[in-house]
């Protein structure tokens, strides 16, 4: 799954309608959802990632080696994670990726993939 597919699946999980606009910086939340119209990317934006984790009630586990996330409503669902060293040692990036991957898993299940 590439970044666009990952983000689209995560948006589905959160109930967001998004539009791909490569000229304007990627994925944008469509108007009329009570949200400011801005680029939406929980892979790069801490705020988007946190709002996604809260909306989906994700359990996030951060360790020295990386971060894992999973939906609390589906315990004992397997953790979806990211090792920090694969993100250049950036724990925030690993956390954003783990949250987005867990959300995308939920979004893919909603679509029956």
Chimera marker file (.cmm) of the C-alpha trace (Angstrom):
<marker_set name="trace">
<marker id="1" x="0.000" y="0.000" z="0.000" r="1" g="1" b="0" radius="0.5"/>
<marker id="2" x="1.517" y="3.362" z="-0.990" r="1" g="1" b="0" radius="0.5"/>
<marker id="3" x="1.129" y="6.538" z="1.085" r="1" g="1" b="0" radius="0.5"/>
<marker id="4" x="-1.920" y="7.743" z="-0.845" r="1" g="1" b="0" radius="0.5"/>
<marker id="5" x="-3.772" y="4.438" z="-0.357" r="1" g="1" b="0" radius="0.5"/>
<marker id="6" x="-2.725" y="4.353" z="3.300" r="1" g="1" b="0" radius="0.5"/>
<marker id="7" x="-4.040" y="7.879" z="3.882" r="1" g="1" b="0" radius="0.5"/>
<marker id="8" x="-7.283" y="7.241" z="1.989" r="1" g="1" b="0" radius="0.5"/>
<marker id="9" x="-7.957" y="4.096" z="4.045" r="1" g="1" b="0" radius="0.5"/>
<marker id="10" x="-7.181" y="5.986" z="7.280" r="1" g="1" b="0" radius="0.5"/>
<marker id="11" x="-9.569" y="8.770" z="6.238" r="1" g="1" b="0" radius="0.5"/>
<marker id="12" x="-12.308" y="6.177" z="5.556" r="1" g="1" b="0" radius="0.5"/>
<marker id="13" x="-11.827" y="4.787" z="9.055" r="1" g="1" b="0" radius="0.5"/>
<marker id="14" x="-12.307" y="8.276" z="10.512" r="1" g="1" b="0" radius="0.5"/>
<marker id="15" x="-15.358" y="8.928" z="8.346" r="1" g="1" b="0" radius="0.5"/>
<marker id="16" x="-13.636" y="11.725" z="6.431" r="1" g="1" b="0" radius="0.5"/>
<marker id="17" x="-14.305" y="12.425" z="2.779" r="1" g="1" b="0" radius="0.5"/>
<marker id="18" x="-11.027" y="13.444" z="1.203" r="1" g="1" b="0" radius="0.5"/>
<marker id="19" x="-9.888" y="14.492" z="-2.224" r="1" g="1" b="0" radius="0.5"/>
<marker id="20" x="-6.497" y="13.872" z="-3.783" r="1" g="1" b="0" radius="0.5"/>
<marker id="21" x="-4.959" y="17.117" z="-5.058" r="1" g="1" b="0" radius="0.5"/>
<marker id="22" x="-1.325" y="16.451" z="-6.037" r="1" g="1" b="0" radius="0.5"/>
<marker id="23" x="-0.853" y="20.016" z="-7.302" r="1" g="1" b="0" radius="0.5"/>
<marker id="24" x="-1.947" y="21.447" z="-3.939" r="1" g="1" b="0" radius="0.5"/>
<marker id="25" x="-0.038" y="19.163" z="-1.617" r="1" g="1" b="0" radius="0.5"/>
<marker id="26" x="-1.821" y="15.816" z="-1.509" r="1" g="1" b="0" radius="0.5"/>
<marker id="27" x="-4.951" y="14.851" z="0.393" r="1" g="1" b="0" radius="0.5"/>
<marker id="28" x="-7.512" y="17.494" z="1.380" r="1" g="1" b="0" radius="0.5"/>
<marker id="29" x="-10.602" y="17.141" z="3.505" r="1" g="1" b="0" radius="0.5"/>
<marker id="30" x="-13.676" y="17.880" z="1.381" r="1" g="1" b="0" radius="0.5"/>
<marker id="31" x="-15.783" y="20.898" z="2.406" r="1" g="1" b="0" radius="0.5"/>
<marker id="32" x="-18.874" y="20.596" z="4.579" r="1" g="1" b="0" radius="0.5"/>
<marker id="33" x="-17.499" y="18.340" z="7.299" r="1" g="1" b="0" radius="0.5"/>
<marker id="34" x="-17.161" y="21.005" z="9.976" r="1" g="1" b="0" radius="0.5"/>
<marker id="35" x="-13.388" y="20.963" z="9.632" r="1" g="1" b="0" radius="0.5"/>
<marker id="36" x="-11.094" y="23.690" z="8.377" r="1" g="1" b="0" radius="0.5"/>
<marker id="37" x="-10.074" y="23.006" z="4.786" r="1" g="1" b="0" radius="0.5"/>
<marker id="38" x="-6.390" y="22.152" z="4.995" r="1" g="1" b="0" radius="0.5"/>
<marker id="39" x="-4.136" y="19.455" z="3.656" r="1" g="1" b="0" radius="0.5"/>
<marker id="40" x="-4.679" y="16.301" z="5.731" r="1" g="1" b="0" radius="0.5"/>
<marker id="41" x="-1.704" y="14.058" z="6.360" r="1" g="1" b="0" radius="0.5"/>
<marker id="42" x="-1.300" y="12.178" z="9.656" r="1" g="1" b="0" radius="0.5"/>
<marker id="43" x="1.977" y="10.764" z="8.305" r="1" g="1" b="0" radius="0.5"/>
<marker id="44" x="3.582" y="14.205" z="8.529" r="1" g="1" b="0" radius="0.5"/>
<marker id="45" x="1.340" y="16.244" z="10.843" r="1" g="1" b="0" radius="0.5"/>
<marker id="46" x="1.360" y="15.475" z="14.580" r="1" g="1" b="0" radius="0.5"/>
<marker id="47" x="-2.060" y="17.124" z="15.068" r="1" g="1" b="0" radius="0.5"/>
<marker id="48" x="-3.712" y="15.098" z="12.299" r="1" g="1" b="0" radius="0.5"/>
<marker id="49" x="-2.213" y="11.895" z="13.730" r="1" g="1" b="0" radius="0.5"/>
<marker id="50" x="-3.363" y="12.671" z="17.270" r="1" g="1" b="0" radius="0.5"/>
<marker id="51" x="-6.894" y="13.587" z="16.134" r="1" g="1" b="0" radius="0.5"/>
<marker id="52" x="-7.011" y="10.317" z="14.164" r="1" g="1" b="0" radius="0.5"/>
<marker id="53" x="-5.876" y="8.271" z="17.181" r="1" g="1" b="0" radius="0.5"/>
<marker id="54" x="-8.453" y="9.953" z="19.425" r="1" g="1" b="0" radius="0.5"/>
<marker id="55" x="-11.306" y="9.651" z="16.899" r="1" g="1" b="0" radius="0.5"/>
<marker id="56" x="-10.638" y="5.927" z="16.424" r="1" g="1" b="0" radius="0.5"/>
<marker id="57" x="-9.838" y="5.283" z="20.104" r="1" g="1" b="0" radius="0.5"/>
<marker id="58" x="-6.463" y="3.789" z="19.252" r="1" g="1" b="0" radius="0.5"/>
<marker id="59" x="-4.210" y="2.415" z="21.928" r="1" g="1" b="0" radius="0.5"/>
<marker id="60" x="-0.674" y="3.690" z="21.245" r="1" g="1" b="0" radius="0.5"/>
<marker id="61" x="2.406" y="2.093" z="22.801" r="1" g="1" b="0" radius="0.5"/>
<marker id="62" x="5.743" y="3.921" z="22.485" r="1" g="1" b="0" radius="0.5"/>
<marker id="63" x="9.031" y="2.192" z="23.278" r="1" g="1" b="0" radius="0.5"/>
<marker id="64" x="12.691" y="2.977" z="22.614" r="1" g="1" b="0" radius="0.5"/>
<marker id="65" x="12.654" y="0.705" z="19.547" r="1" g="1" b="0" radius="0.5"/>
<marker id="66" x="9.470" y="2.108" z="17.999" r="1" g="1" b="0" radius="0.5"/>
<marker id="67" x="5.735" y="2.588" z="18.295" r="1" g="1" b="0" radius="0.5"/>
<marker id="68" x="2.733" y="0.283" z="17.976" r="1" g="1" b="0" radius="0.5"/>
<marker id="69" x="-0.965" y="1.092" z="17.746" r="1" g="1" b="0" radius="0.5"/>
<marker id="70" x="-4.237" y="-0.833" z="17.700" r="1" g="1" b="0" radius="0.5"/>
<marker id="71" x="-7.934" y="-0.125" z="18.111" r="1" g="1" b="0" radius="0.5"/>
<marker id="72" x="-9.049" y="-0.462" z="21.722" r="1" g="1" b="0" radius="0.5"/>
<marker id="73" x="-12.464" y="-1.685" z="20.571" r="1" g="1" b="0" radius="0.5"/>
<marker id="74" x="-10.940" y="-4.740" z="18.919" r="1" g="1" b="0" radius="0.5"/>
<marker id="75" x="-8.758" y="-6.129" z="21.686" r="1" g="1" b="0" radius="0.5"/>
<marker id="76" x="-6.880" y="-8.435" z="21.474" r="1" g="1" b="0" radius="0.5"/>
<marker id="77" x="-6.316" y="-7.262" z="17.882" r="1" g="1" b="0" radius="0.5"/>
<marker id="78" x="-2.710" y="-7.442" z="16.736" r="1" g="1" b="0" radius="0.5"/>
<marker id="79" x="-0.551" y="-4.362" z="17.112" r="1" g="1" b="0" radius="0.5"/>
<marker id="80" x="0.465" y="-2.439" z="13.988" r="1" g="1" b="0" radius="0.5"/>
<marker id="81" x="3.840" y="-0.831" z="14.420" r="1" g="1" b="0" radius="0.5"/>
<marker id="82" x="6.852" y="0.964" z="13.094" r="1" g="1" b="0" radius="0.5"/>
<marker id="83" x="10.447" y="0.652" z="14.240" r="1" g="1" b="0" radius="0.5"/>
<marker id="84" x="12.060" y="4.035" z="14.915" r="1" g="1" b="0" radius="0.5"/>
<marker id="85" x="15.346" y="3.150" z="13.227" r="1" g="1" b="0" radius="0.5"/>
<marker id="86" x="13.450" y="2.776" z="9.934" r="1" g="1" b="0" radius="0.5"/>
<marker id="87" x="12.424" y="6.422" z="10.334" r="1" g="1" b="0" radius="0.5"/>
<marker id="88" x="15.966" y="7.659" z="10.971" r="1" g="1" b="0" radius="0.5"/>
<marker id="89" x="15.484" y="7.359" z="14.729" r="1" g="1" b="0" radius="0.5"/>
<marker id="90" x="12.550" y="9.781" z="14.631" r="1" g="1" b="0" radius="0.5"/>
<marker id="91" x="10.121" y="8.521" z="17.298" r="1" g="1" b="0" radius="0.5"/>
<marker id="92" x="7.450" y="11.061" z="16.313" r="1" g="1" b="0" radius="0.5"/>
<marker id="93" x="7.521" y="9.859" z="12.693" r="1" g="1" b="0" radius="0.5"/>
<marker id="94" x="7.315" y="6.228" z="13.844" r="1" g="1" b="0" radius="0.5"/>
<marker id="95" x="4.338" y="7.130" z="16.051" r="1" g="1" b="0" radius="0.5"/>
<marker id="96" x="2.529" y="8.923" z="13.214" r="1" g="1" b="0" radius="0.5"/>
<marker id="97" x="3.114" y="5.962" z="10.900" r="1" g="1" b="0" radius="0.5"/>
<marker id="98" x="1.887" y="3.411" z="13.459" r="1" g="1" b="0" radius="0.5"/>
<marker id="99" x="-1.287" y="5.447" z="14.059" r="1" g="1" b="0" radius="0.5"/>
<marker id="100" x="-1.926" y="5.852" z="10.321" r="1" g="1" b="0" radius="0.5"/>
<marker id="101" x="-1.315" y="2.142" z="9.659" r="1" g="1" b="0" radius="0.5"/>
<marker id="102" x="-3.725" y="1.105" z="12.428" r="1" g="1" b="0" radius="0.5"/>
<marker id="103" x="-6.340" y="3.526" z="11.082" r="1" g="1" b="0" radius="0.5"/>
<marker id="104" x="-5.815" y="2.274" z="7.527" r="1" g="1" b="0" radius="0.5"/>
<marker id="105" x="-6.349" y="-1.289" z="8.735" r="1" g="1" b="0" radius="0.5"/>
<marker id="106" x="-9.711" y="-0.224" z="10.168" r="1" g="1" b="0" radius="0.5"/>
<marker id="107" x="-10.573" y="1.632" z="6.948" r="1" g="1" b="0" radius="0.5"/>
<marker id="108" x="-9.677" y="-1.355" z="4.809" r="1" g="1" b="0" radius="0.5"/>
<marker id="109" x="-11.857" y="-3.619" z="6.964" r="1" g="1" b="0" radius="0.5"/>
<marker id="110" x="-14.760" y="-1.179" z="6.520" r="1" g="1" b="0" radius="0.5"/>
<marker id="111" x="-14.386" y="-1.505" z="2.774" r="1" g="1" b="0" radius="0.5"/>
<marker id="112" x="-14.025" y="-5.288" z="2.983" r="1" g="1" b="0" radius="0.5"/>
<marker id="113" x="-10.451" y="-5.483" z="1.748" r="1" g="1" b="0" radius="0.5"/>
<link id1="1" id2="2" r="1" g="1" b="0" radius="0.2"/>
<link id1="2" id2="3" r="1" g="1" b="0" radius="0.2"/>
<link id1="3" id2="4" r="1" g="1" b="0" radius="0.2"/>
<link id1="4" id2="5" r="1" g="1" b="0" radius="0.2"/>
<link id1="5" id2="6" r="1" g="1" b="0" radius="0.2"/>
<link id1="6" id2="7" r="1" g="1" b="0" radius="0.2"/>
<link id1="7" id2="8" r="1" g="1" b="0" radius="0.2"/>
<link id1="8" id2="9" r="1" g="1" b="0" radius="0.2"/>
<link id1="9" id2="10" r="1" g="1" b="0" radius="0.2"/>
<link id1="10" id2="11" r="1" g="1" b="0" radius="0.2"/>
<link id1="11" id2="12" r="1" g="1" b="0" radius="0.2"/>
<link id1="12" id2="13" r="1" g="1" b="0" radius="0.2"/>
<link id1="13" id2="14" r="1" g="1" b="0" radius="0.2"/>
<link id1="14" id2="15" r="1" g="1" b="0" radius="0.2"/>
<link id1="15" id2="16" r="1" g="1" b="0" radius="0.2"/>
<link id1="16" id2="17" r="1" g="1" b="0" radius="0.2"/>
<link id1="17" id2="18" r="1" g="1" b="0" radius="0.2"/>
<link id1="18" id2="19" r="1" g="1" b="0" radius="0.2"/>
<link id1="19" id2="20" r="1" g="1" b="0" radius="0.2"/>
<link id1="20" id2="21" r="1" g="1" b="0" radius="0.2"/>
<link id1="21" id2="22" r="1" g="1" b="0" radius="0.2"/>
<link id1="22" id2="23" r="1" g="1" b="0" radius="0.2"/>
<link id1="23" id2="24" r="1" g="1" b="0" radius="0.2"/>
<link id1="24" id2="25" r="1" g="1" b="0" radius="0.2"/>
<link id1="25" id2="26" r="1" g="1" b="0" radius="0.2"/>
<link id1="26" id2="27" r="1" g="1" b="0" radius="0.2"/>
<link id1="27" id2="28" r="1" g="1" b="0" radius="0.2"/>
<link id1="28" id2="29" r="1" g="1" b="0" radius="0.2"/>
<link id1="29" id2="30" r="1" g="1" b="0" radius="0.2"/>
<link id1="30" id2="31" r="1" g="1" b="0" radius="0.2"/>
<link id1="31" id2="32" r="1" g="1" b="0" radius="0.2"/>
<link id1="32" id2="33" r="1" g="1" b="0" radius="0.2"/>
<link id1="33" id2="34" r="1" g="1" b="0" radius="0.2"/>
<link id1="34" id2="35" r="1" g="1" b="0" radius="0.2"/>
<link id1="35" id2="36" r="1" g="1" b="0" radius="0.2"/>
<link id1="36" id2="37" r="1" g="1" b="0" radius="0.2"/>
<link id1="37" id2="38" r="1" g="1" b="0" radius="0.2"/>
<link id1="38" id2="39" r="1" g="1" b="0" radius="0.2"/>
<link id1="39" id2="40" r="1" g="1" b="0" radius="0.2"/>
<link id1="40" id2="41" r="1" g="1" b="0" radius="0.2"/>
<link id1="41" id2="42" r="1" g="1" b="0" radius="0.2"/>
<link id1="42" id2="43" r="1" g="1" b="0" radius="0.2"/>
<link id1="43" id2="44" r="1" g="1" b="0" radius="0.2"/>
<link id1="44" id2="45" r="1" g="1" b="0" radius="0.2"/>
<link id1="45" id2="46" r="1" g="1" b="0" radius="0.2"/>
<link id1="46" id2="47" r="1" g="1" b="0" radius="0.2"/>
<link id1="47" id2="48" r="1" g="1" b="0" radius="0.2"/>
<link id1="48" id2="49" r="1" g="1" b="0" radius="0.2"/>
<link id1="49" id2="50" r="1" g="1" b="0" radius="0.2"/>
<link id1="50" id2="51" r="1" g="1" b="0" radius="0.2"/>
<link id1="51" id2="52" r="1" g="1" b="0" radius="0.2"/>
<link id1="52" id2="53" r="1" g="1" b="0" radius="0.2"/>
<link id1="53" id2="54" r="1" g="1" b="0" radius="0.2"/>
<link id1="54" id2="55" r="1" g="1" b="0" radius="0.2"/>
<link id1="55" id2="56" r="1" g="1" b="0" radius="0.2"/>
<link id1="56" id2="57" r="1" g="1" b="0" radius="0.2"/>
<link id1="57" id2="58" r="1" g="1" b="0" radius="0.2"/>
<link id1="58" id2="59" r="1" g="1" b="0" radius="0.2"/>
<link id1="59" id2="60" r="1" g="1" b="0" radius="0.2"/>
<link id1="60" id2="61" r="1" g="1" b="0" radius="0.2"/>
<link id1="61" id2="62" r="1" g="1" b="0" radius="0.2"/>
<link id1="62" id2="63" r="1" g="1" b="0" radius="0.2"/>
<link id1="63" id2="64" r="1" g="1" b="0" radius="0.2"/>
<link id1="64" id2="65" r="1" g="1" b="0" radius="0.2"/>
<link id1="65" id2="66" r="1" g="1" b="0" radius="0.2"/>
<link id1="66" id2="67" r="1" g="1" b="0" radius="0.2"/>
<link id1="67" id2="68" r="1" g="1" b="0" radius="0.2"/>
<link id1="68" id2="69" r="1" g="1" b="0" radius="0.2"/>
<link id1="69" id2="70" r="1" g="1" b="0" radius="0.2"/>
<link id1="70" id2="71" r="1" g="1" b="0" radius="0.2"/>
<link id1="71" id2="72" r="1" g="1" b="0" radius="0.2"/>
<link id1="72" id2="73" r="1" g="1" b="0" radius="0.2"/>
<link id1="73" id2="74" r="1" g="1" b="0" radius="0.2"/>
<link id1="74" id2="75" r="1" g="1" b="0" radius="0.2"/>
<link id1="75" id2="76" r="1" g="1" b="0" radius="0.2"/>
<link id1="76" id2="77" r="1" g="1" b="0" radius="0.2"/>
<link id1="77" id2="78" r="1" g="1" b="0" radius="0.2"/>
<link id1="78" id2="79" r="1" g="1" b="0" radius="0.2"/>
<link id1="79" id2="80" r="1" g="1" b="0" radius="0.2"/>
<link id1="80" id2="81" r="1" g="1" b="0" radius="0.2"/>
<link id1="81" id2="82" r="1" g="1" b="0" radius="0.2"/>
<link id1="82" id2="83" r="1" g="1" b="0" radius="0.2"/>
<link id1="83" id2="84" r="1" g="1" b="0" radius="0.2"/>
<link id1="84" id2="85" r="1" g="1" b="0" radius="0.2"/>
<link id1="85" id2="86" r="1" g="1" b="0" radius="0.2"/>
<link id1="86" id2="87" r="1" g="1" b="0" radius="0.2"/>
<link id1="87" id2="88" r="1" g="1" b="0" radius="0.2"/>
<link id1="88" id2="89" r="1" g="1" b="0" radius="0.2"/>
<link id1="89" id2="90" r="1" g="1" b="0" radius="0.2"/>
<link id1="90" id2="91" r="1" g="1" b="0" radius="0.2"/>
<link id1="91" id2="92" r="1" g="1" b="0" radius="0.2"/>
<link id1="92" id2="93" r="1" g="1" b="0" radius="0.2"/>
<link id1="93" id2="94" r="1" g="1" b="0" radius="0.2"/>
<link id1="94" id2="95" r="1" g="1" b="0" radius="0.2"/>
<link id1="95" id2="96" r="1" g="1" b="0" radius="0.2"/>
<link id1="96" id2="97" r="1" g="1" b="0" radius="0.2"/>
<link id1="97" id2="98" r="1" g="1" b="0" radius="0.2"/>
<link id1="98" id2="99" r="1" g="1" b="0" radius="0.2"/>
<link id1="99" id2="100" r="1" g="1" b="0" radius="0.2"/>
<link id1="100" id2="101" r="1" g="1" b="0" radius="0.2"/>
<link id1="101" id2="102" r="1" g="1" b="0" radius="0.2"/>
<link id1="102" id2="103" r="1" g="1" b="0" radius="0.2"/>
<link id1="103" id2="104" r="1" g="1" b="0" radius="0.2"/>
<link id1="104" id2="105" r="1" g="1" b="0" radius="0.2"/>
<link id1="105" id2="106" r="1" g="1" b="0" radius="0.2"/>
<link id1="106" id2="107" r="1" g="1" b="0" radius="0.2"/>
<link id1="107" id2="108" r="1" g="1" b="0" radius="0.2"/>
<link id1="108" id2="109" r="1" g="1" b="0" radius="0.2"/>
<link id1="109" id2="110" r="1" g="1" b="0" radius="0.2"/>
<link id1="110" id2="111" r="1" g="1" b="0" radius="0.2"/>
<link id1="111" id2="112" r="1" g="1" b="0" radius="0.2"/>
<link id1="112" id2="113" r="1" g="1" b="0" radius="0.2"/>
</marker_set>
